[in-house]
Amino acid sequence: MTVTTARTASEVVDWRRRVFALYAAVRQADDPEEAHELWRIERDDLMARHPATPLLSSDRLLFEGLPIAPYDAAWRFELPILPAEAGGFEFATGTDGVVPFERVGVVEIPDAGTLDVWRLTTYGGGLFIPVRDSLAGQPDGTYGGGRYLIDTIKGADLGSDSERGTIVLDFNFAYNPSCAYDPAWACPLAQTGNVLSFAVPVGELYDVR
């Protein structure tokens, strides 16, 4: 049991190491569209071949790539993090106990709405920005529980400017949490302040089953 647990832990470490390296390459790229193609290729490779993939064995047999929409530059923004009312929520996991989140700000999406910006108040204190749009749960739409734009504690970080107080949000990089593919995972999903009333047709999509 100890050997198996250690091997699994090492696999997860390697997964996260590769994700961190991938997003570092994305941030360094001069062309966001080329960076997006790199992101797509690497995510397909991780999902198909990595031992820590959330894909179930039955789904890996027929896997031909994630359903990711073509890049659309109109969905890329660099936005200030604005003040927001204090708030928070707690998320119960099966392995990490209760994980608390604190609202630290809000971003205004031009002509679209706002999204809450959350901070994990334990182990690392990363930023977390999920999003759920009107395509959630629809055929050929997006995952019903919402997707992740930013999850810095797991490496999903598109860049920020601490002096200007801005953060890069590119909806083309929105991705499904692991629980979209394996119900054994427990994933914090979009809260009320992270729900948009319109369609976000870019990023990783989802085949309703």
N, C-alpha and C positions, 0 to 999 in steps of 0.2 A: 504494500500500500504506500509506504514512504517513497519508494523509488518511482512509482507511478505518479504520485502527487508532485514530486520534484520535477519529473519530466514534463508534466502538464504546465507547471508554473514556468518552466524555462521556455516552453512553446509560447505562452502568453507574453513573456518578456520579449521574445524575438519578434512577435507580431507587433507589439507596441514600438519596438525599436525601428522596425521598418516603416510604420505609420509616421513616426516623428521624422524620419529621414525623408519620406515622401513629401510631407508638408513643408519641410525646409527647402526642398527643391522647388516646390510650387511658389513659395515666397520669393525665391531668388530669380525666378524666370522673368524674362523681359516681356513675354507675350502671354497674357492670361489664357488665351485659347490653346496655345501649345501646352501650357501648364495643365490645363484641364484634360487634354488628351493623355498626358503622362499619368495624371491622377486616375483616369479611367482604366488605362492599361494595367497599372500597378494594383488597383483594387480588384480587377478581374483575376489577376494572378494570385493575389492573396486569398481571395474567396475560393478559387478553384483548387489551389495546391497547398496552402499552408495548413499545418496540422491544427492550428488554433482557429480555423475558419468557423463561423457560426452556421454555415450551410450544413444541413443534415446530409447524412450519407446518401440517402435516396435522391436528394436534389443535386448532389455533386455529379452523379452519373450522367445527367442530361444537361449540365450547366454549360452554356455557350457565351456567357457574359452578362453583366448586370444591365438592366434596362435604363440607360442613362441618356437623357435628351441631348441633342446637339448644343454646343455652346452658343449663348446669346449674351453679348456684351451689355445689353440694356439692363441685365439683372445684376450687374456688379456695382457696388457702392463703397465709398469710404465715408463713414458717418461719425459724427460726434456722439459720445455717450452722454446723454442728458440726465439731469437729476430726476429721481422718481421717488414716490412715496415708499417708505419702508415696508417691507413685506418679506415673506418667506414661505417655504414649504418643506416638509420632510418626506423622504422617500425611503420606504422599507425594502431592503434587498435580502436575498437569501444568504449571501456570503459576507457582506460588509456591514450588516446591521442597518440602522437607520441613518441615512445620509441627509444632512440638512443643507438647504440652499437659501441664500439671502439675495433679495433683489437689490442690485447696486446702481441701476440706472435703466434707461430706456433709449432705444434708437428709433428715429423717425424715418421710415422708408418713403422716399418721395412719391407723392400722389397715391399712397397705398395704405399707410397705417403705421402702427408702432409695434415694436417687439420688446419685451422685457429682457434685461441682461441680468443673469444670475451668477452668483459666486458660490462655489462650494466652500462651506465654512470649516471643513475638516480636511485632512490629508492632502495638502498641496494648494488648496484655495484657487483652483482654476476657474476661468470664465466658462459659462454654459449658455448657449442661445439655441433653443429648439424652435421649430416652426411647424404649424399645422395650417394647411390651406384648404380651399374649398374642393380640391380634387381628392382630399383624403378619403380613403375607403371606396372610391368610385372605380369602375372598370377602366383599365388603362390610366389610372390616376396615380396617387401617391399613397404612402402607407397610412393606414387609418389613425395610428397613434401619433403621427407627425414625424418629422425628420430633424436631423441635427445640422445646424450651420456651423457652430463653434462649440468645441469641447476641448479646451486647451489641456486639461489634465490627461487626456488620451491622445494628445498630439494634433488634433484638428484645429489648427490656428493659421488663418490666412494673412495675419499681420496686423500691426497697430502702430500708432504714433503716440507715444506717451506725452510728448510736449504739446501736441495739438489736441490730445484727448480723443483721438478718432480710432475707429476699428474698421477693418475691411470685412464687408459682408458680400459674398458672392453666392447667390442662390444656385448658380450652376454647380456648386460643390456641395449642395445639400445631400445628405446621405441617410440611409435607413439605419436605425439602431439594430443591434444584434438580435433583439427579440422579434424583429420582423421576419427572421429566418429560423430561429430556434426558440420555442416558447420556454425553454429552460432558463433563458436569460431574463433578468429583471432590469428594465430600462426606465429611467425617468422620462416622462413624455411631456408634451407641450401643455403648459398651464394656460389659464384663460387669457393672460396677457401676451401669449405667444401664438394666438390663433388669428389668422388673416381671413377676411371674408371673400377674398378673390382667389383665382387660380394662380398657382406658381408652377408653370409647365416645364421648368428646367430642373436639372439635378437628377438624382437617382429616383426613378419611378418605381412602381410596384404592381405586380400582377396579383389581382385579387383572387384568392383561392376559395 
